[in-house]
Amino acid sequence: MTLEPFGARLRRAMDERGPLCVGIDPHASLLAEWGLDDTVAGLERFSRTVVEAMADRVAVLKPQSAFFERFGSRGVAVLEKSVEEARAAGALVVMDAKRGDIGSTMAAYAESFLRKDSPLFSDALTVSPYLGYGSLSPAVALARESGAGLFVLALTSNPEGGEVQHAVRADGRTVGATMLAHLAAENAGEEPLGSFGAVVGATLGDLSTYDLDINGPILAPGIGAQGATPADLPRVFGAAVRNVVPNVSRGVLRHGPDIVALRDQADRFAQQVRAALEAA
């Protein structure tokens, strides 16, 4: 069965559930805060709790692949189950793996996460374009074929990113602006929303010099622990704010392992996002 394009599914999920994305980031310090051991058993308990608490109410769950991979094959097995259970409960899954390579290697990464019969098949995948945007072609092609999407690193929230993303090319555009232009071309003519999104940090302040109108989603990390708030979204993203998927991880996850507390905190962020959008 061919999936409806990711952009259309995401637009509907955001309209029905609100645009919030909650990360699944089982790093060692969070496991400890939850009273869990830094083991596969602790990883599984953490991940299943987040999925149980969130997957039937938030639009997007975003597992960070690295925190599962560090446990080897048993950790990847937990990730596979988490993806399966989250999607079965109605959440869209964005796999935060930030893959980027060339040729057959990029194609293999794409098959791992974007091929419909893969155990790790996700609704979208984060990718790095810094071997050249064209290096992502295998992932773009497979995403289109599978009805999946991509989130391409464009203007990230980490301070180090600026030395690459704000660098000015010979044509006068920054590298980050070039990535946004590529995504706008990928999404041209798509309705109600294209499937090829950008990662743009919510902590970056005034982005008015960048054209964020890519007709696709914008995954916005930095809400909560990194200092940005839902109220900042209209100022940072301007006219593109209704296509923003604000991501919060520690701001919700630190309220576990109590499922009610996790849900309450996610609901609180979702309400704040709605209020910010209504005021925009």
C-alpha positions in Angstrom: 0.0 0.0 0.0 1.4 3.4 -1.0 1.4 5.9 1.8 -0.1 9.4 1.4 2.9 11.8 1.1 4.5 12.7 4.4 3.7 16.4 4.1 0.0 15.8 3.8 0.0 13.4 6.7 2.0 15.8 8.8 -0.3 18.7 8.0 -3.3 16.7 9.1 -1.6 15.5 12.3 -0.6 19.0 13.2 -4.1 20.3 12.6 -5.7 17.5 14.7 -3.2 17.1 17.5 -1.3 20.4 17.4 2.2 20.8 16.0 4.3 19.6 18.9 7.2 17.1 18.4 8.5 15.3 21.5 11.9 13.8 21.4 12.8 10.3 22.7 16.3 11.0 24.0 17.3 8.3 26.5 20.7 9.6 27.4 22.4 8.4 30.5 21.6 11.4 32.7 17.8 11.1 31.9 17.8 7.4 32.7 19.4 8.2 36.0 16.8 11.0 36.7 14.1 8.4 36.1 15.8 6.0 38.5 16.8 3.6 35.7 20.0 1.8 35.1 22.1 2.8 32.0 21.4 -0.6 30.4 19.2 -2.1 27.7 16.5 -2.8 30.3 16.6 0.9 31.4 16.5 2.0 27.7 13.5 -0.2 27.0 11.6 1.0 30.1 12.3 4.6 29.2 11.3 4.3 25.6 8.1 2.4 26.1 7.0 4.8 28.8 7.5 7.8 26.5 5.6 6.1 23.7 2.8 5.0 26.0 2.5 8.6 27.3 2.8 10.5 24.1 2.0 8.5 20.9 -1.7 8.8 21.1 -1.7 12.6 21.6 1.3 14.4 20.0 1.7 14.8 16.2 5.3 13.7 16.1 7.7 11.6 18.1 11.4 12.0 17.4 13.7 9.2 18.6 17.4 10.1 18.7 19.0 7.1 17.1 22.4 7.5 18.7 21.1 6.9 22.2 19.8 3.5 21.1 22.8 2.6 18.9 25.2 2.9 21.8 23.8 -0.3 23.2 24.5 -2.2 19.9 22.0 -4.6 18.3 19.9 -4.9 21.4 19.5 -1.1 21.6 18.5 -1.0 17.9 15.9 -3.7 18.6 14.4 -1.4 21.2 14.4 1.4 18.7 12.6 -0.8 16.1 9.9 -1.7 18.7 9.5 2.0 19.7 9.0 3.1 16.1 6.5 0.3 15.5 4.5 1.1 18.6 4.6 4.9 18.1 3.3 4.6 14.6 0.6 2.1 15.5 -0.7 4.6 18.1 -1.0 7.3 15.5 2.1 9.4 16.0 4.3 10.2 13.1 7.9 9.2 13.7 10.8 11.4 12.6 14.0 9.4 13.0 16.8 11.8 14.2 19.8 10.1 12.7 21.3 13.0 10.7 22.7 10.7 8.0 24.7 12.1 5.2 27.0 10.4 2.7 27.4 9.9 -1.1 26.3 7.4 -3.6 25.5 3.8 -2.6 26.3 4.6 1.0 23.6 7.3 1.1 21.3 4.9 -0.6 21.9 2.3 2.1 21.2 4.8 4.9 18.0 5.7 3.1 16.9 2.1 2.8 17.5 1.6 6.5 14.9 4.2 7.5 12.8 5.0 4.4 12.2 1.7 2.8 8.6 0.6 3.7 9.5 -2.9 4.7 12.5 -1.9 6.8 12.2 -2.6 10.6 13.2 1.0 11.2 10.9 2.5 8.6 10.0 6.0 9.8 7.7 8.7 8.5 10.7 11.0 8.0 14.5 11.1 8.6 16.9 13.9 9.5 19.8 14.2 7.0 22.9 16.3 6.7 23.5 18.0 3.3 27.1 19.0 3.9 28.6 16.8 1.3 26.5 18.8 -1.1 22.8 18.8 -1.4 22.9 16.5 -4.4 24.4 13.8 -2.2 21.0 13.4 -0.7 19.4 12.4 -4.0 19.0 8.7 -3.1 17.2 9.7 0.1 15.0 12.2 -1.8 14.1 9.6 -4.4 13.2 6.8 -1.8 11.3 9.2 0.4 9.1 10.2 -2.6 8.6 6.5 -3.5 7.7 5.5 0.1 5.5 8.5 1.0 8.1 9.5 3.6 9.9 12.8 4.2 13.2 14.4 5.0 14.3 17.1 7.4 17.5 18.7 6.1 19.9 20.5 8.5 19.8 24.1 7.3 20.2 26.5 10.2 20.9 24.5 13.3 20.7 25.7 17.0 24.3 24.6 17.9 26.8 27.5 17.9 29.3 25.6 15.9 26.9 25.3 12.9 27.3 28.9 11.9 30.8 28.5 10.6 29.4 26.3 7.8 25.8 27.4 7.5 26.4 31.2 7.5 29.4 30.9 5.2 28.8 33.0 2.0 29.0 31.3 -1.4 30.4 32.9 -4.6 26.8 33.8 -5.6 26.3 35.8 -2.4 24.0 33.4 -0.7 24.8 31.7 2.5 25.1 27.9 2.6 22.0 27.8 4.9 20.0 29.9 2.4 21.1 27.6 -0.4 19.7 24.6 1.5 16.4 26.4 2.0 16.2 27.2 -1.7 16.8 23.5 -2.6 14.0 22.5 -0.3 11.6 25.1 -1.8 12.3 23.6 -5.2 11.6 20.0 -3.9 8.3 21.2 -2.5 7.1 23.4 -5.4 3.5 22.8 -6.2 2.8 20.4 -3.4 -0.4 20.7 -1.4 -1.2 21.1 1.4 2.4 20.8 2.4 5.6 19.5 0.9 7.4 16.5 2.4 10.9 18.0 2.4 11.6 20.1 5.5 14.3 22.1 7.1 15.9 21.9 10.6 16.0 25.5 11.8 16.8 26.2 15.5 14.2 28.1 17.5 17.0 29.7 19.5 18.4 31.7 16.5 16.5 34.9 17.0 15.7 37.1 14.0 15.8 35.1 10.8 14.2 37.7 8.6 17.1 37.7 6.2 16.3 34.1 5.3 13.4 32.9 3.1 11.8 30.3 5.3 8.8 29.9 2.9 9.8 26.5 1.6 6.3 25.1 1.3 7.4 22.4 3.7 7.7 21.8 7.4 10.3 23.3 9.6 11.6 21.2 12.5 12.5 23.6 15.3 14.7 22.3 18.1 15.6 24.4 21.1 12.3 24.7 22.9 12.6 24.1 26.6 16.0 23.2 28.0 17.9 25.1 25.3 16.1 28.3 26.2 13.6 29.0 23.5 9.9 29.2 24.3 6.7 28.7 22.3 6.1 32.5 22.5 9.3 33.0 20.5 8.1 31.1 17.5 6.3 33.9 15.6 9.2 36.3 16.0 11.8 33.7 14.8 9.8 32.1 12.0 7.6 34.9 10.8 5.1 34.0 8.0 6.3 30.4 8.0 5.3 29.8 11.7 2.3 27.7 10.8 4.5 25.2 9.2 6.8 24.9 12.2 7.1 21.7 14.2 8.5 22.8 17.5 10.6 20.1 19.2 10.8 19.7 22.9 12.8 16.9 24.6 14.2 17.4 28.0 11.5 20.0 28.9 9.0 17.1 28.8 11.1 14.0 29.5 12.5 15.2 32.8 9.0 14.9 34.2 9.1 11.1 33.8 8.7 8.3 34.6 5.2 9.3 35.8 3.0 9.0 32.7 0.5 11.6 33.9 3.2 14.1 34.6 4.7 13.5 31.1 1.3 14.0 29.5 0.5 17.1 31.5 3.8 18.7 30.5 3.4 17.9 26.8 -0.1 19.3 27.0 1.2 22.4 28.6 3.7 23.0 25.8 1.1 22.2 23.1 -1.3 24.8 24.6 1.5 27.4 24.7 2.3 26.7 21.0 -1.4 27.1 20.1 -1.6 30.3 22.0 1.5 31.6 20.2 0.1 30.7 16.8 -3.3 32.3 17.6 -1.5 35.5 18.6 0.7 35.6 15.5 
